[in-house]
């Protein structure tokens, strides 16, 4: 015989389990499908360290990544959510949020918000986009 006090608690725990799994389903989230994006950025043949790369889709939220000392970046859509929205993006560069003495000088033609002429088409899975920028 099952005690009546334990049965309701079991069903409550079971319900919470299924509700949590349902909330984690992408159909219940406003986050779009993402492709993983990484690459290397150079300026005049040297790593373009310290800048922020910005991928802007035709519609929706941007993805950003900080370029490390080797010129490598990995995009983040939201905090703890790697990647970029699938589809066509324009690319621009910005100074890091906390400007440091080592922050790179970004050539005007590559500044985020301008027509840089740089584009990428993010697809499902892993995407690698390398950019060779020039000051000339």
PASEBA-1860 file (N, C-alpha, C; in nm, 3 decimals):
! residues 136
1> XXXXXXXX> 0.085/-0.118/0.000/0.000/0.000/0.000/0.089/0.124/0.000 ~ 0.054/0.222/-0.080/0.129/0.347/-0.091/0.067/0.450/0.001 ~ 0.151/0.517/0.076/0.099/0.622/0.165/0.052/0.739/0.080 ~ -0.061/0.795/0.114/-0.120/0.901/0.033/-0.034/1.028/0.031 ~ 0.047/1.051/0.131/0.133/1.170/0.136/0.248/1.164/0.036 ~ 0.292/1.045/0.000/0.406/1.030/-0.091/0.364/1.035/-0.238 ~ 0.249/0.990/-0.270/0.205/0.987/-0.410/0.198/1.128/-0.467 ~ 0.134/1.223/-0.402/0.130/1.358/-0.459/0.270/1.418/-0.475
9> XXXXXXXX> 0.358/1.397/-0.380/0.494/1.451/-0.392/0.566/1.391/-0.512 ~ 0.548/1.262/-0.535/0.609/1.195/-0.651/0.558/1.258/-0.780 ~ 0.427/1.281/-0.789/0.370/1.340/-0.911/0.416/1.484/-0.930 ~ 0.432/1.557/-0.822/0.483/1.694/-0.831/0.625/1.692/-0.887 ~ 0.711/1.606/-0.834/0.849/1.596/-0.884/0.851/1.552/-1.030 ~ 0.767/1.458/-1.066/0.760/1.411/-1.204/0.714/1.524/-1.297 ~ 0.615/1.600/-1.252/0.565/1.714/-1.331/0.673/1.819/-1.352 ~ 0.748/1.852/-1.247/0.856/1.950/-1.257/0.961/1.901/-1.357
17> XXXXXXXX> 0.993/1.773/-1.353/1.090/1.716/-1.446/1.046/1.738/-1.590 ~ 0.921/1.704/-1.622/0.872/1.718/-1.760/0.856/1.864/-1.800 ~ 0.816/1.949/-1.711/0.805/2.092/-1.741/0.943/2.149/-1.774 ~ 1.045/2.115/-1.694/1.180/2.164/-1.720/1.232/2.115/-1.854 ~ 1.209/1.991/-1.886/1.255/1.940/-2.015/1.180/2.006/-2.130 ~ 1.053/2.036/-2.109/0.976/2.105/-2.212/1.025/2.247/-2.233 ~ 1.066/2.314/-2.127/1.115/2.451/-2.138/1.249/2.456/-2.210 ~ 1.325/2.349/-2.204/1.455/2.348/-2.268/1.444/2.313/-2.417
25> XXXXXXXX> 1.327/2.275/-2.464/1.306/2.243/-2.603/1.315/2.371/-2.685 ~ 1.386/2.368/-2.799/1.406/2.488/-2.881/1.274/2.545/-2.931 ~ 1.171/2.462/-2.947/1.043/2.513/-2.995/0.983/2.609/-2.894 ~ 1.016/2.597/-2.767/0.963/2.685/-2.665/1.053/2.804/-2.639 ~ 1.161/2.816/-2.712/1.258/2.924/-2.691/1.252/3.021/-2.808 ~ 1.285/3.147/-2.781/1.292/3.243/-2.891/1.431/3.248/-2.952 ~ 1.520/3.161/-2.908/1.655/3.156/-2.965/1.650/3.083/-3.098 ~ 1.703/3.144/-3.204/1.703/3.078/-3.335/1.807/2.967/-3.342
33> XXXXXXXX> 1.803/2.890/-3.450/1.906/2.790/-3.475/2.039/2.863/-3.494 ~ 2.145/2.810/-3.436/2.276/2.873/-3.442/2.377/2.782/-3.511 ~ 2.472/2.844/-3.580/2.587/2.773/-3.631/2.707/2.816/-3.549 ~ 2.798/2.726/-3.523/2.920/2.759/-3.448/3.012/2.836/-3.542 ~ 3.068/2.947/-3.495/3.152/3.032/-3.581/3.283/3.062/-3.511 ~ 3.391/3.041/-3.584/3.526/3.070/-3.535/3.609/3.115/-3.654 ~ 3.728/3.165/-3.624/3.816/3.205/-3.732/3.935/3.285/-3.681 ~ 4.004/3.345/-3.777/4.123/3.425/-3.748/4.111/3.557/-3.821
41> XXXXXXXX> 4.155/3.663/-3.755/4.154/3.796/-3.816/4.295/3.853/-3.809 ~ 4.343/3.900/-3.925/4.473/3.966/-3.930/4.456/4.106/-3.987 ~ 4.545/4.193/-3.949/4.552/4.329/-4.004/4.694/4.348/-4.054 ~ 4.707/4.369/-4.184/4.839/4.381/-4.247/4.928/4.262/-4.213 ~ 4.868/4.143/-4.211/4.943/4.020/-4.190/4.973/3.984/-4.045 ~ 4.931/4.068/-3.951/4.955/4.040/-3.808/4.822/4.018/-3.737 ~ 4.820/3.937/-3.629/4.695/3.915/-3.556/4.631/4.047/-3.513 ~ 4.502/4.058/-3.534/4.427/4.180/-3.499/4.371/4.165/-3.358
49> XXXXXXXX> 4.460/4.151/-3.263/4.426/4.120/-3.123/4.353/4.233/-3.052 ~ 4.257/4.195/-2.968/4.191/4.288/-2.879/4.065/4.352/-2.935 ~ 4.040/4.341/-3.063/3.918/4.399/-3.121/3.801/4.303/-3.097 ~ 3.682/4.356/-3.114/3.560/4.275/-3.107/3.507/4.260/-3.248 ~ 3.484/4.136/-3.291/3.423/4.111/-3.421/3.273/4.099/-3.401 ~ 3.196/4.163/-3.491/3.050/4.166/-3.478/2.988/4.110/-3.605 ~ 2.909/4.004/-3.591/2.833/3.947/-3.702/2.690/3.996/-3.687 ~ 2.637/4.065/-3.788/2.502/4.119/-3.783/2.417/4.051/-3.889
57> XXXXXXXX> 2.313/3.975/-3.846/2.225/3.909/-3.944/2.131/4.011/-4.007 ~ 2.063/3.969/-4.114/1.966/4.058/-4.179/1.857/4.098/-4.082 ~ 1.812/4.005/-3.998/1.714/4.032/-3.894/1.756/3.959/-3.768 ~ 1.745/4.024/-3.655/1.772/3.955/-3.529/1.898/4.003/-3.458 ~ 1.931/3.930/-3.353/2.039/3.963/-3.262/2.176/3.938/-3.325 ~ 2.270/4.025/-3.292/2.409/4.010/-3.337/2.482/3.909/-3.250 ~ 2.591/3.859/-3.306/2.683/3.774/-3.230/2.818/3.844/-3.229 ~ 2.892/3.828/-3.119/3.021/3.894/-3.106/3.127/3.799/-3.051
65> XXXXXXXX> 3.250/3.836/-3.073/3.362/3.761/-3.018/3.482/3.852/-3.001 ~ 3.558/3.832/-2.896/3.680/3.910/-2.874/3.794/3.835/-2.940 ~ 3.872/3.906/-3.018/3.983/3.847/-3.091/4.103/3.837/-2.996 ~ 4.156/3.716/-2.981/4.267/3.696/-2.886/4.402/3.738/-2.945 ~ 4.509/3.719/-2.867/4.643/3.765/-2.907/4.696/3.694/-3.032 ~ 4.636/3.581/-3.068/4.676/3.508/-3.190/4.586/3.541/-3.309 ~ 4.491/3.632/-3.289/4.400/3.670/-3.397/4.278/3.580/-3.407 ~ 4.260/3.488/-3.311/4.151/3.391/-3.315/4.028/3.446/-3.241
73> XXXXXXXX> 3.911/3.405/-3.290/3.786/3.443/-3.223/3.688/3.326/-3.229 ~ 3.590/3.329/-3.140/3.476/3.238/-3.141/3.355/3.322/-3.104 ~ 3.249/3.312/-3.183/3.132/3.397/-3.159/3.044/3.344/-3.048 ~ 2.980/3.441/-2.981/2.883/3.412/-2.877/2.754/3.485/-2.913 ~ 2.642/3.414/-2.910/2.512/3.473/-2.942/2.455/3.543/-2.818 ~ 2.449/3.471/-2.713/2.411/3.523/-2.581/2.513/3.468/-2.483 ~ 2.517/3.526/-2.364/2.608/3.474/-2.263/2.580/3.325/-2.245 ~ 2.681/3.243/-2.253/2.671/3.097/-2.242/2.604/3.031/-2.362
81> XXXXXXXX> 2.594/3.100/-2.475/2.533/3.042/-2.595/2.623/3.076/-2.714 ~ 2.704/2.981/-2.755/2.802/3.002/-2.861/2.735/2.997/-2.998 ~ 2.787/3.080/-3.090/2.743/3.073/-3.229/2.681/3.200/-3.280 ~ 2.622/3.188/-3.401/2.554/3.299/-3.468/2.431/3.243/-3.538 ~ 2.333/3.327/-3.556/2.210/3.291/-3.624/2.244/3.244/-3.765 ~ 2.174/3.142/-3.813/2.197/3.092/-3.948/2.157/3.199/-4.049 ~ 2.233/3.208/-4.158/2.200/3.302/-4.265/2.311/3.402/-4.292 ~ 2.278/3.500/-4.375/2.374/3.601/-4.420/2.398/3.705/-4.311
89> XXXXXXXX> 2.526/3.743/-4.295/2.566/3.843/-4.195/2.660/3.945/-4.258 ~ 2.654/4.068/-4.207/2.758/4.166/-4.238/2.853/4.167/-4.119 ~ 2.979/4.195/-4.147/3.083/4.188/-4.045/3.141/4.326/-4.021 ~ 3.163/4.359/-3.894/3.229/4.483/-3.856/3.312/4.460/-3.731 ~ 3.387/4.560/-3.692/3.476/4.549/-3.577/3.456/4.668/-3.484 ~ 3.472/4.643/-3.355/3.456/4.748/-3.254/3.564/4.733/-3.148 ~ 3.584/4.842/-3.074/3.678/4.837/-2.962/3.614/4.756/-2.850 ~ 3.694/4.691/-2.767/3.636/4.616/-2.655/3.560/4.709/-2.562
97> XXXXXXXX> 3.460/4.656/-2.489/3.379/4.740/-2.400/3.463/4.819/-2.300 ~ 3.567/4.755/-2.249/3.656/4.825/-2.156/3.784/4.855/-2.232 ~ 3.792/4.976/-2.283/3.910/5.011/-2.363/4.035/5.007/-2.274 ~ 4.129/4.932/-2.319/4.256/4.923/-2.247/4.364/4.990/-2.330 ~ 4.480/5.003/-2.270/4.590/5.068/-2.340/4.633/4.989/-2.463 ~ 4.609/4.858/-2.462/4.648/4.773/-2.573/4.539/4.757/-2.679 ~ 4.427/4.831/-2.667/4.318/4.818/-2.763/4.366/4.859/-2.902 ~ 4.332/4.781/-3.003/4.379/4.811/-3.138/4.308/4.931/-3.199
105> XXXXXXXX> 4.376/4.998/-3.288/4.314/5.106/-3.364/4.247/5.038/-3.484 ~ 4.118/5.055/-3.493/4.042/4.991/-3.600/4.033/5.087/-3.718 ~ 4.080/5.042/-3.836/4.066/5.128/-3.954/3.920/5.163/-3.979 ~ 3.894/5.288/-4.013/3.759/5.340/-4.030/3.673/5.254/-4.123 ~ 3.733/5.199/-4.227/3.654/5.122/-4.325/3.602/4.989/-4.269 ~ 3.651/4.945/-4.152/3.607/4.819/-4.093/3.523/4.838/-3.966 ~ 3.496/4.964/-3.930/3.420/4.990/-3.808/3.278/4.934/-3.816 ~ 3.234/4.873/-3.707/3.098/4.824/-3.695/3.003/4.939/-3.722
113> XXXXXXXX> 2.899/4.912/-3.800/2.800/5.015/-3.831/2.825/5.083/-3.965 ~ 2.939/5.055/-4.028/2.967/5.110/-4.160/2.958/4.997/-4.262 ~ 2.958/5.032/-4.389/2.956/4.931/-4.495/3.099/4.882/-4.515 ~ 3.132/4.775/-4.446/3.270/4.723/-4.450/3.295/4.639/-4.575 ~ 3.188/4.593/-4.639/3.203/4.504/-4.753/3.234/4.360/-4.713 ~ 3.240/4.333/-4.583/3.268/4.198/-4.533/3.137/4.128/-4.502 ~ 3.122/4.006/-4.555/3.001/3.928/-4.533/3.035/3.782/-4.508 ~ 2.941/3.711/-4.447/2.957/3.568/-4.423/2.819/3.505/-4.419
121> XXXXXXXX> 2.810/3.382/-4.468/2.685/3.307/-4.464/2.701/3.192/-4.364 ~ 2.640/3.207/-4.248/2.651/3.107/-4.141/2.557/2.992/-4.170 ~ 2.610/2.871/-4.167/2.533/2.749/-4.192/2.532/2.663/-4.066 ~ 2.448/2.560/-4.067/2.443/2.466/-3.956/2.580/2.404/-3.934 ~ 2.612/2.370/-3.811/2.740/2.306/-3.781/2.849/2.408/-3.754 ~ 2.972/2.368/-3.783/3.088/2.453/-3.756/3.124/2.533/-3.881 ~ 3.143/2.663/-3.862/3.180/2.755/-3.969/3.312/2.821/-3.933 ~ 3.401/2.833/-4.030/3.527/2.904/-4.008/3.535/3.018/-4.109
129> XXXXXXXX> 3.546/3.140/-4.056/3.560/3.259/-4.140/3.685/3.333/-4.098 ~ 3.782/3.341/-4.189/3.906/3.415/-4.166/3.898/3.546/-4.242 ~ 3.948/3.653/-4.181/3.946/3.785/-4.244/4.086/3.843/-4.244 ~ 4.134/3.881/-4.362/4.265/3.948/-4.377/4.237/4.093/-4.408 ~ 4.250/4.179/-4.307/4.223/4.321/-4.323/4.351/4.396/-4.361 ~ 4.332/4.514/-4.419/4.446/4.594/-4.462/4.421/4.741/-4.428 ~ 4.525/4.810/-4.387/4.513/4.954/-4.357/4.517/5.037/-4.485 ~ 4.555/4.977/-4.595/4.564/5.050/-4.722/4.437/5.045/-4.800
END
